[in-house]
Amino acid sequence: MTHRGRQLQVGSLARVEGEGALRITVQDGTVECAELNIYEPPRFFEAFLRGRGYT
């Protein structure tokens, strides 16, 4: 019995700050890769960071 690799790709996500995508690759029943990409900066993110250290 052989298992095929499968990939689940979500092109667009709602309810995230900005816009993003989720990509999950499963090989032989094991998650090989999971990527969440936010490709639009969140609104007011700069104001949230104002006065805070980079760490």
N, CA, C, O and CB atoms as a CASP TS submission, in Angstrom:
PFRMAT TS
TARGET T0000
AUTHOR 0000-0000-0000
METHOD Language model
MODEL 1
PARENT N/A
ATOM      1  N   MET     1       0.844  -1.174   0.000  1.00  0.00           N
ATOM      2  CA  MET     1       0.000   0.000   0.000  1.00  0.00           C
ATOM      3  C   MET     1       0.890   1.237   0.000  1.00  0.00           C
ATOM      4  O   MET     1       1.808   1.352   0.812  1.00  0.00           O
ATOM      5  CB  MET     1      -0.960  -0.002   1.217  1.00  0.00           C
ATOM      6  N   THR     2       0.615   2.148  -0.903  1.00  0.00           N
ATOM      7  CA  THR     2       1.396   3.385  -0.951  1.00  0.00           C
ATOM      8  C   THR     2       0.501   4.557  -0.597  1.00  0.00           C
ATOM      9  O   THR     2      -0.703   4.546  -0.854  1.00  0.00           O
ATOM     10  CB  THR     2       2.035   3.590  -2.349  1.00  0.00           C
ATOM     11  N   HIS     3       1.113   5.560  -0.006  1.00  0.00           N
ATOM     12  CA  HIS     3       0.399   6.780   0.349  1.00  0.00           C
ATOM     13  C   HIS     3       0.853   7.891  -0.575  1.00  0.00           C
ATOM     14  O   HIS     3       2.049   8.098  -0.778  1.00  0.00           O
ATOM     15  CB  HIS     3       0.634   7.163   1.836  1.00  0.00           C
ATOM     16  N   ARG     4      -0.092   8.587  -1.122  1.00  0.00           N
ATOM     17  CA  ARG     4       0.245   9.731  -1.956  1.00  0.00           C
ATOM     18  C   ARG     4       0.460  10.950  -1.076  1.00  0.00           C
ATOM     19  O   ARG     4      -0.129  11.073  -0.001  1.00  0.00           O
ATOM     20  CB  ARG     4      -0.858   9.999  -3.004  1.00  0.00           C
ATOM     21  N   GLY     5       1.303  11.837  -1.545  1.00  0.00           N
ATOM     22  CA  GLY     5       1.453  13.120  -0.853  1.00  0.00           C
ATOM     23  C   GLY     5       0.263  13.999  -1.177  1.00  0.00           C
ATOM     24  O   GLY     5      -0.242  13.972  -2.299  1.00  0.00           O
ATOM     25  N   ARG     6      -0.184  14.764  -0.223  1.00  0.00           N
ATOM     26  CA  ARG     6      -1.305  15.677  -0.436  1.00  0.00           C
ATOM     27  C   ARG     6      -0.911  17.067   0.009  1.00  0.00           C
ATOM     28  O   ARG     6      -0.084  17.245   0.903  1.00  0.00           O
ATOM     29  CB  ARG     6      -2.565  15.201   0.320  1.00  0.00           C
ATOM     30  N   GLN     7      -1.505  18.025  -0.619  1.00  0.00           N
ATOM     31  CA  GLN     7      -1.229  19.411  -0.258  1.00  0.00           C
ATOM     32  C   GLN     7      -2.561  20.136  -0.116  1.00  0.00           C
ATOM     33  O   GLN     7      -3.417  20.064  -0.998  1.00  0.00           O
ATOM     34  CB  GLN     7      -0.313  20.109  -1.324  1.00  0.00           C
ATOM     35  N   LEU     8      -2.722  20.822   0.983  1.00  0.00           N
ATOM     36  CA  LEU     8      -3.908  21.642   1.230  1.00  0.00           C
ATOM     37  C   LEU     8      -3.464  23.091   1.143  1.00  0.00           C
ATOM     38  O   LEU     8      -2.579  23.526   1.880  1.00  0.00           O
ATOM     39  CB  LEU     8      -4.572  21.321   2.631  1.00  0.00           C
ATOM     40  N   GLN     9      -4.076  23.827   0.246  1.00  0.00           N
ATOM     41  CA  GLN     9      -3.700  25.226   0.089  1.00  0.00           C
ATOM     42  C   GLN     9      -4.948  26.073   0.192  1.00  0.00           C
ATOM     43  O   GLN     9      -5.911  25.872  -0.547  1.00  0.00           O
ATOM     44  CB  GLN     9      -2.973  25.471  -1.258  1.00  0.00           C
ATOM     45  N   VAL    10      -4.925  27.027   1.116  1.00  0.00           N
ATOM     46  CA  VAL    10      -6.024  27.961   1.304  1.00  0.00           C
ATOM     47  C   VAL    10      -5.556  29.291   0.732  1.00  0.00           C
ATOM     48  O   VAL    10      -4.632  29.909   1.260  1.00  0.00           O
ATOM     49  CB  VAL    10      -6.445  28.088   2.826  1.00  0.00           C
ATOM     50  N   GLY    11      -6.183  29.720  -0.326  1.00  0.00           N
ATOM     51  CA  GLY    11      -5.734  30.925  -1.023  1.00  0.00           C
ATOM     52  C   GLY    11      -6.018  32.220  -0.288  1.00  0.00           C
ATOM     53  O   GLY    11      -5.305  33.207  -0.474  1.00  0.00           O
ATOM     54  N   SER    12      -7.041  32.230   0.536  1.00  0.00           N
ATOM     55  CA  SER    12      -7.411  33.465   1.225  1.00  0.00           C
ATOM     56  C   SER    12      -8.015  33.124   2.588  1.00  0.00           C
ATOM     57  O   SER    12      -8.822  32.203   2.708  1.00  0.00           O
ATOM     58  CB  SER    12      -8.411  34.298   0.371  1.00  0.00           C
ATOM     59  N   LEU    13      -7.619  33.868   3.594  1.00  0.00           N
ATOM     60  CA  LEU    13      -8.145  33.675   4.944  1.00  0.00           C
ATOM     61  C   LEU    13      -8.887  34.924   5.395  1.00  0.00           C
ATOM     62  O   LEU    13      -8.472  36.046   5.105  1.00  0.00           O
ATOM     63  CB  LEU    13      -7.009  33.334   5.934  1.00  0.00           C
ATOM     64  N   ALA    14      -9.975  34.720   6.098  1.00  0.00           N
ATOM     65  CA  ALA    14     -10.716  35.838   6.684  1.00  0.00           C
ATOM     66  C   ALA    14     -10.387  35.905   8.171  1.00  0.00           C
ATOM     67  O   ALA    14      -9.859  34.953   8.746  1.00  0.00           O
ATOM     68  CB  ALA    14     -12.259  35.682   6.456  1.00  0.00           C
ATOM     69  N   ARG    15     -10.698  37.008   8.768  1.00  0.00           N
ATOM     70  CA  ARG    15     -10.520  37.207  10.212  1.00  0.00           C
ATOM     71  C   ARG    15      -9.060  37.203  10.652  1.00  0.00           C
ATOM     72  O   ARG    15      -8.760  36.868  11.798  1.00  0.00           O
ATOM     73  CB  ARG    15     -11.263  36.138  10.964  1.00  0.00           C
ATOM     74  N   VAL    16      -8.165  37.569   9.766  1.00  0.00           N
ATOM     75  CA  VAL    16      -6.785  37.823  10.159  1.00  0.00           C
ATOM     76  C   VAL    16      -6.563  39.324   9.979  1.00  0.00           C
ATOM     77  O   VAL    16      -7.273  39.962   9.202  1.00  0.00           O
ATOM     78  CB  VAL    16      -5.752  36.962   9.306  1.00  0.00           C
ATOM     79  N   GLU    17      -5.617  39.878  10.666  1.00  0.00           N
ATOM     80  CA  GLU    17      -5.304  41.290  10.513  1.00  0.00           C
ATOM     81  C   GLU    17      -4.547  41.445   9.210  1.00  0.00           C
ATOM     82  O   GLU    17      -3.384  41.051   9.117  1.00  0.00           O
ATOM     83  CB  GLU    17      -4.478  41.839  11.725  1.00  0.00           C
ATOM     84  N   GLY    18      -5.175  42.002   8.227  1.00  0.00           N
ATOM     85  CA  GLY    18      -4.617  42.061   6.880  1.00  0.00           C
ATOM     86  C   GLY    18      -5.143  40.867   6.095  1.00  0.00           C
ATOM     87  O   GLY    18      -6.213  40.347   6.411  1.00  0.00           O
ATOM     88  N   GLU    19      -4.414  40.428   5.085  1.00  0.00           N
ATOM     89  CA  GLU    19      -4.799  39.268   4.291  1.00  0.00           C
ATOM     90  C   GLU    19      -3.689  38.239   4.356  1.00  0.00           C
ATOM     91  O   GLU    19      -2.520  38.585   4.526  1.00  0.00           O
ATOM     92  CB  GLU    19      -5.097  39.665   2.823  1.00  0.00           C
ATOM     93  N   GLY    20      -4.054  36.975   4.222  1.00  0.00           N
ATOM     94  CA  GLY    20      -3.040  35.940   4.306  1.00  0.00           C
ATOM     95  C   GLY    20      -3.462  34.677   3.599  1.00  0.00           C
ATOM     96  O   GLY    20      -4.568  34.591   3.064  1.00  0.00           O
ATOM     97  N   ALA    21      -2.574  33.690   3.597  1.00  0.00           N
ATOM     98  CA  ALA    21      -2.828  32.395   2.986  1.00  0.00           C
ATOM     99  C   ALA    21      -2.187  31.313   3.848  1.00  0.00           C
ATOM    100  O   ALA    21      -1.191  31.558   4.530  1.00  0.00           O
ATOM    101  CB  ALA    21      -2.283  32.346   1.530  1.00  0.00           C
ATOM    102  N   LEU    22      -2.761  30.125   3.811  1.00  0.00           N
ATOM    103  CA  LEU    22      -2.257  28.985   4.573  1.00  0.00           C
ATOM    104  C   LEU    22      -1.961  27.865   3.599  1.00  0.00           C
ATOM    105  O   LEU    22      -2.788  27.553   2.742  1.00  0.00           O
ATOM    106  CB  LEU    22      -3.276  28.525   5.664  1.00  0.00           C
ATOM    107  N   ARG    23      -0.782  27.250   3.718  1.00  0.00           N
ATOM    108  CA  ARG    23      -0.383  26.144   2.856  1.00  0.00           C
ATOM    109  C   ARG    23       0.169  25.031   3.738  1.00  0.00           C
ATOM    110  O   ARG    23       1.108  25.251   4.503  1.00  0.00           O
ATOM    111  CB  ARG    23       0.674  26.601   1.792  1.00  0.00           C
ATOM    112  N   ILE    24      -0.407  23.840   3.635  1.00  0.00           N
ATOM    113  CA  ILE    24       0.010  22.685   4.430  1.00  0.00           C
ATOM    114  C   ILE    24       0.320  21.534   3.487  1.00  0.00           C
ATOM    115  O   ILE    24      -0.493  21.217   2.619  1.00  0.00           O
ATOM    116  CB  ILE    24      -1.089  22.278   5.464  1.00  0.00           C
ATOM    117  N   THR    25       1.480  20.903   3.637  1.00  0.00           N
ATOM    118  CA  THR    25       1.861  19.748   2.836  1.00  0.00           C
ATOM    119  C   THR    25       1.941  18.535   3.753  1.00  0.00           C
ATOM    120  O   THR    25       2.637  18.561   4.769  1.00  0.00           O
ATOM    121  CB  THR    25       3.219  19.988   2.100  1.00  0.00           C
ATOM    122  N   VAL    26       1.221  17.466   3.390  1.00  0.00           N
ATOM    123  CA  VAL    26       1.195  16.226   4.168  1.00  0.00           C
ATOM    124  C   VAL    26       1.798  15.119   3.311  1.00  0.00           C
ATOM    125  O   VAL    26       1.387  14.931   2.165  1.00  0.00           O
ATOM    126  CB  VAL    26      -0.268  15.859   4.621  1.00  0.00           C
ATOM    127  N   GLN    27       2.763  14.390   3.851  1.00  0.00           N
ATOM    128  CA  GLN    27       3.407  13.280   3.149  1.00  0.00           C
ATOM    129  C   GLN    27       3.339  12.050   4.031  1.00  0.00           C
ATOM    130  O   GLN    27       3.837  12.068   5.157  1.00  0.00           O
ATOM    131  CB  GLN    27       4.884  13.618   2.779  1.00  0.00           C
ATOM    132  N   ASP    28       2.736  10.991   3.543  1.00  0.00           N
ATOM    133  CA  ASP    28       2.594   9.735   4.293  1.00  0.00           C
ATOM    134  C   ASP    28       1.957   9.956   5.665  1.00  0.00           C
ATOM    135  O   ASP    28       2.377   9.358   6.655  1.00  0.00           O
ATOM    136  CB  ASP    28       3.958   9.066   4.463  1.00  0.00           C
ATOM    137  N   GLY    29       0.957  10.805   5.713  1.00  0.00           N
ATOM    138  CA  GLY    29       0.229  11.051   6.953  1.00  0.00           C
ATOM    139  C   GLY    29       0.921  11.985   7.921  1.00  0.00           C
ATOM    140  O   GLY    29       0.423  12.196   9.027  1.00  0.00           O
ATOM    141  N   THR    30       2.059  12.554   7.538  1.00  0.00           N
ATOM    142  CA  THR    30       2.811  13.468   8.397  1.00  0.00           C
ATOM    143  C   THR    30       2.864  14.844   7.753  1.00  0.00           C
ATOM    144  O   THR    30       3.116  14.967   6.554  1.00  0.00           O
ATOM    145  CB  THR    30       4.243  12.933   8.658  1.00  0.00           C
ATOM    146  N   VAL    31       2.628  15.867   8.542  1.00  0.00           N
ATOM    147  CA  VAL    31       2.723  17.231   8.025  1.00  0.00           C
ATOM    148  C   VAL    31       4.197  17.536   7.777  1.00  0.00           C
ATOM    149  O   VAL    31       5.005  17.557   8.706  1.00  0.00           O
ATOM    150  CB  VAL    31       2.086  18.271   9.019  1.00  0.00           C
ATOM    151  N   GLU    32       4.527  17.769   6.524  1.00  0.00           N
ATOM    152  CA  GLU    32       5.910  18.082   6.140  1.00  0.00           C
ATOM    153  C   GLU    32       6.182  19.586   6.216  1.00  0.00           C
ATOM    154  O   GLU    32       7.284  20.014   6.559  1.00  0.00           O
ATOM    155  CB  GLU    32       6.197  17.568   4.718  1.00  0.00           C
ATOM    156  N   CYS    33       5.170  20.366   5.895  1.00  0.00           N
ATOM    157  CA  CYS    33       5.378  21.808   5.833  1.00  0.00           C
ATOM    158  C   CYS    33       4.043  22.500   6.116  1.00  0.00           C
ATOM    159  O   CYS    33       3.005  22.085   5.600  1.00  0.00           O
ATOM    160  CB  CYS    33       5.955  22.239   4.440  1.00  0.00           C
ATOM    161  N   ALA    34       4.071  23.538   6.924  1.00  0.00           N
ATOM    162  CA  ALA    34       2.900  24.372   7.168  1.00  0.00           C
ATOM    163  C   ALA    34       3.352  25.824   7.112  1.00  0.00           C
ATOM    164  O   ALA    34       4.220  26.241   7.880  1.00  0.00           O
ATOM    165  CB  ALA    34       2.224  24.035   8.546  1.00  0.00           C
ATOM    166  N   GLU    35       2.763  26.588   6.205  1.00  0.00           N
ATOM    167  CA  GLU    35       3.162  27.979   6.024  1.00  0.00           C
ATOM    168  C   GLU    35       1.941  28.885   6.128  1.00  0.00           C
ATOM    169  O   GLU    35       0.924  28.646   5.477  1.00  0.00           O
ATOM    170  CB  GLU    35       3.868  28.174   4.666  1.00  0.00           C
ATOM    171  N   LEU    36       2.048  29.911   6.938  1.00  0.00           N
ATOM    172  CA  LEU    36       1.040  30.960   7.007  1.00  0.00           C
ATOM    173  C   LEU    36       1.716  32.236   6.529  1.00  0.00           C
ATOM    174  O   LEU    36       2.675  32.709   7.138  1.00  0.00           O
ATOM    175  CB  LEU    36       0.446  31.119   8.468  1.00  0.00           C
ATOM    176  N   ASN    37       1.214  32.779   5.453  1.00  0.00           N
ATOM    177  CA  ASN    37       1.789  33.997   4.890  1.00  0.00           C
ATOM    178  C   ASN    37       0.784  35.127   4.995  1.00  0.00           C
ATOM    179  O   ASN    37      -0.326  35.035   4.473  1.00  0.00           O
ATOM    180  CB  ASN    37       2.213  33.784   3.421  1.00  0.00           C
ATOM    181  N   ILE    38       1.177  36.187   5.669  1.00  0.00           N
ATOM    182  CA  ILE    38       0.372  37.397   5.725  1.00  0.00           C
ATOM    183  C   ILE    38       1.018  38.362   4.744  1.00  0.00           C
ATOM    184  O   ILE    38       2.121  38.853   4.983  1.00  0.00           O
ATOM    185  CB  ILE    38       0.288  38.002   7.194  1.00  0.00           C
ATOM    186  N   TYR    39       0.334  38.631   3.648  1.00  0.00           N
ATOM    187  CA  TYR    39       0.955  39.425   2.588  1.00  0.00           C
ATOM    188  C   TYR    39       0.407  40.841   2.505  1.00  0.00           C
ATOM    189  O   TYR    39       0.673  41.547   1.532  1.00  0.00           O
ATOM    190  CB  TYR    39       0.769  38.742   1.264  1.00  0.00           C
ATOM    191  N   GLU    40      -0.344  41.263   3.493  1.00  0.00           N
ATOM    192  CA  GLU    40      -0.763  42.656   3.593  1.00  0.00           C
ATOM    193  C   GLU    40      -0.501  43.086   5.027  1.00  0.00           C
ATOM    194  O   GLU    40      -0.967  42.431   5.959  1.00  0.00           O
ATOM    195  CB  GLU    40      -2.282  42.848   3.193  1.00  0.00           C
ATOM    196  N   PRO    41       0.232  44.167   5.223  1.00  0.00           N
ATOM    197  CA  PRO    41       0.516  44.565   6.602  1.00  0.00           C
ATOM    198  C   PRO    41      -0.761  44.905   7.344  1.00  0.00           C
ATOM    199  O   PRO    41      -1.691  45.457   6.756  1.00  0.00           O
ATOM    200  CB  PRO    41       1.469  45.757   6.632  1.00  0.00           C
ATOM    201  N   PRO    42      -0.818  44.584   8.622  1.00  0.00           N
ATOM    202  CA  PRO    42      -2.015  44.889   9.412  1.00  0.00           C
ATOM    203  C   PRO    42      -2.248  46.383   9.520  1.00  0.00           C
ATOM    204  O   PRO    42      -1.309  47.177   9.481  1.00  0.00           O
ATOM    205  CB  PRO    42      -1.899  44.286  10.804  1.00  0.00           C
ATOM    206  N   ARG    43      -3.481  46.745   9.652  1.00  0.00           N
ATOM    207  CA  ARG    43      -3.822  48.152   9.839  1.00  0.00           C
ATOM    208  C   ARG    43      -3.424  48.599  11.246  1.00  0.00           C
ATOM    209  O   ARG    43      -3.604  47.863  12.215  1.00  0.00           O
ATOM    210  CB  ARG    43      -5.337  48.387   9.601  1.00  0.00           C
ATOM    211  N   PHE    44      -2.897  49.773  11.341  1.00  0.00           N
ATOM    212  CA  PHE    44      -2.493  50.381  12.615  1.00  0.00           C
ATOM    213  C   PHE    44      -1.386  49.606  13.334  1.00  0.00           C
ATOM    214  O   PHE    44      -1.159  49.814  14.526  1.00  0.00           O
ATOM    215  CB  PHE    44      -3.692  50.493  13.525  1.00  0.00           C
ATOM    216  N   PHE    45      -0.705  48.723  12.624  1.00  0.00           N
ATOM    217  CA  PHE    45       0.362  47.946  13.236  1.00  0.00           C
ATOM    218  C   PHE    45       1.495  48.852  13.725  1.00  0.00           C
ATOM    219  O   PHE    45       2.073  48.614  14.786  1.00  0.00           O
ATOM    220  CB  PHE    45       0.900  46.915  12.244  1.00  0.00           C
ATOM    221  N   GLU    46       1.804  49.878  12.956  1.00  0.00           N
ATOM    222  CA  GLU    46       2.873  50.794  13.343  1.00  0.00           C
ATOM    223  C   GLU    46       2.538  51.498  14.656  1.00  0.00           C
ATOM    224  O   GLU    46       3.425  51.712  15.482  1.00  0.00           O
ATOM    225  CB  GLU    46       3.117  51.828  12.234  1.00  0.00           C
ATOM    226  N   ALA    47       1.290  51.855  14.858  1.00  0.00           N
ATOM    227  CA  ALA    47       0.884  52.512  16.096  1.00  0.00           C
ATOM    228  C   ALA    47       1.002  51.561  17.282  1.00  0.00           C
ATOM    229  O   ALA    47       1.318  51.991  18.391  1.00  0.00           O
ATOM    230  CB  ALA    47      -0.550  53.032  15.979  1.00  0.00           C
ATOM    231  N   PHE    48       0.754  50.287  17.060  1.00  0.00           N
ATOM    232  CA  PHE    48       0.885  49.285  18.109  1.00  0.00           C
ATOM    233  C   PHE    48       2.335  49.168  18.581  1.00  0.00           C
ATOM    234  O   PHE    48       2.583  48.915  19.759  1.00  0.00           O
ATOM    235  CB  PHE    48       0.381  47.928  17.612  1.00  0.00           C
ATOM    236  N   LEU    49       3.287  49.351  17.673  1.00  0.00           N
ATOM    237  CA  LEU    49       4.701  49.220  18.005  1.00  0.00           C
ATOM    238  C   LEU    49       5.321  50.498  18.556  1.00  0.00           C
ATOM    239  O   LEU    49       6.411  50.447  19.126  1.00  0.00           O
ATOM    240  CB  LEU    49       5.458  48.789  16.795  1.00  0.00           C
ATOM    241  N   ARG    50       4.679  51.610  18.408  1.00  0.00           N
ATOM    242  CA  ARG    50       5.230  52.889  18.836  1.00  0.00           C
ATOM    243  C   ARG    50       5.608  52.848  20.321  1.00  0.00           C
ATOM    244  O   ARG    50       4.782  52.513  21.169  1.00  0.00           O
ATOM    245  CB  ARG    50       4.222  54.019  18.572  1.00  0.00           C
ATOM    246  N   GLY    51       6.860  53.189  20.623  1.00  0.00           N
ATOM    247  CA  GLY    51       7.321  53.232  21.998  1.00  0.00           C
ATOM    248  C   GLY    51       7.783  51.877  22.551  1.00  0.00           C
ATOM    249  O   GLY    51       8.154  51.791  23.722  1.00  0.00           O
ATOM    250  N   ARG    52       7.768  50.852  21.755  1.00  0.00           N
ATOM    251  CA  ARG    52       8.187  49.515  22.217  1.00  0.00           C
ATOM    252  C   ARG    52       9.545  49.170  21.630  1.00  0.00           C
ATOM    253  O   ARG    52       9.895  49.633  20.544  1.00  0.00           O
ATOM    254  CB  ARG    52       7.141  48.433  21.824  1.00  0.00           C
ATOM    255  N   GLY    53      10.300  48.367  22.341  1.00  0.00           N
ATOM    256  CA  GLY    53      11.586  47.903  21.843  1.00  0.00           C
ATOM    257  C   GLY    53      11.417  46.829  20.779  1.00  0.00           C
ATOM    258  O   GLY    53      10.380  46.166  20.734  1.00  0.00           O
ATOM    259  N   TYR    54      12.406  46.645  19.932  1.00  0.00           N
ATOM    260  CA  TYR    54      12.300  45.656  18.853  1.00  0.00           C
ATOM    261  C   TYR    54      12.301  44.229  19.376  1.00  0.00           C
ATOM    262  O   TYR    54      11.913  43.316  18.648  1.00  0.00           O
ATOM    263  CB  TYR    54      13.438  45.834  17.869  1.00  0.00           C
ATOM    264  N   THR    55      12.734  44.004  20.641  1.00  0.00           N
ATOM    265  CA  THR    55      12.739  42.650  21.190  1.00  0.00           C
ATOM    266  C   THR    55      11.421  42.357  21.859  1.00  0.00           C
ATOM    267  O   THR    55      11.226  41.261  22.386  1.00  0.00           O
ATOM    268  CB  THR    55      13.890  42.463  22.181  1.00  0.00           C
TER
END
